[in-house]
Amino acid sequence: DWSSRCYSLQMGGRSNLGAVLVDKKMAAREEAEQRRLLYVGMTRARDFLVLSGGATTKPGHDTVLSLLGEVMADEREPSAAAQICIGTSQVMRIITPATIAARRRRTEPLAKVVPAPALGPILMRRQARQVKWEQRRTAPRRVTPTSLAGSRPEVISQRIVAGRDANLARLVGICAHAVLERWDFSRPRSDINTVIEQACHCYMTQDSPQLVGDVTEDLTAIFERFLSSEPYKKLQRATVLGREVPFVIPLGRDQVMEGVIDLIYRLDDRIWIADYKTDDVAAENVQARADRYRSQADSYSRAVESALGSSAVSFQFIFLRPGIAIDF
């Protein structure tokens, strides 16, 4: 033994005096190592620690229960309560007596033999934190008003490569926004066809003349009605403050919302936000359709109010096909 410089010699059933000392020291070292491993394992728990074991008739200090029993041995009157104090810590003690019937039902699920104990507020906080983490992990960093509304965002790219099987309605919506971005409300109505042709040429390839013709025909019908509508007459009297205005605003703690506002104008000392919609909807269903986009209206209004520092902001959806505006 390196610490006591004693030699242990064992031959069969005989041993010298040094062997007795060495055996005791080895047993003490093994017990200390058990305590160290138990301490290391217990301190790895962050919120909730469960120690389980069964009481045996074998003497010794080689079980978790026996080690905890040494700590509680100083109690003058051993408590049978569920909560016991060990130093400054509170420990929940649950004792399940072993019965003969319980030993015979080893094949039954544990839940039928021993009732599940209450996990307590610590584990509940852990579960709540796990739910919060999953929400943070799966939530996108950047969102758009249309994505929050559950509709498909209308993303305008510089050039759309489309075939015969392309989504005609989506192409019409993209080109319609491009026309209104270029269109001056004071221009003669006869110039609209030229602007429509320019938008289709910019955002569509010419590989599918049939598709280009269908989009052009649909846009011509849309603007023929819209340029004769009351909302358009209102825009002709307005002062345009901005077209296709991008914005980014914080959304909650870890998200930002980004989008593009189609039109901001001033009329009668009030600022208006307009969002164009090319939905194929009948006039009697326009109000219900606008209600579906209410969250988008709230987001746009909040962005403009925050940027201008004014609450005198109104919002409207302009449905181009029926030529109807819905104010919020």
Salt bridges, closest charged atoms under 4 A:
ASP1 OD2 - LYS25 NZ 3.40
ASP1 OD1 - ARG29 NH2 2.74
GLU31 OE2 - ARG35 NH2 2.80
GLU33 OE2 - ARG36 NH2 2.79
ASP47 OD2 - ARG46 NE 3.76
ASP47 OD2 - ARG129 NH2 2.33
ASP62 OD2 - LYS58 NZ 3.68
GLU70 OE1 - ARG35 NH2 2.76
GLU70 OE2 - HIS61 ND1 2.54
GLU108 OE1 - ARG105 NE 3.22
GLU134 OE1 - ARG137 NH2 2.58
GLU154 OE1 - HIS177 NE2 3.62
ASP191 OD2 - ARG187 NH2 3.55
ASP218 OD2 - ARG321 NH2 3.03
GLU230 OE2 - LYS233 NZ 3.66
ASP254 OD2 - ARG136 NH1 2.79
GLU258 OE1 - ARG142 NH1 2.96
ASP262 OD2 - HIS177 NE2 3.25
ASP275 OD2 - LYS277 NZ 3.22
ASP279 OD2 - ARG289 NH1 3.02
ASP291 OD1 - ARG294 NH2 3.55
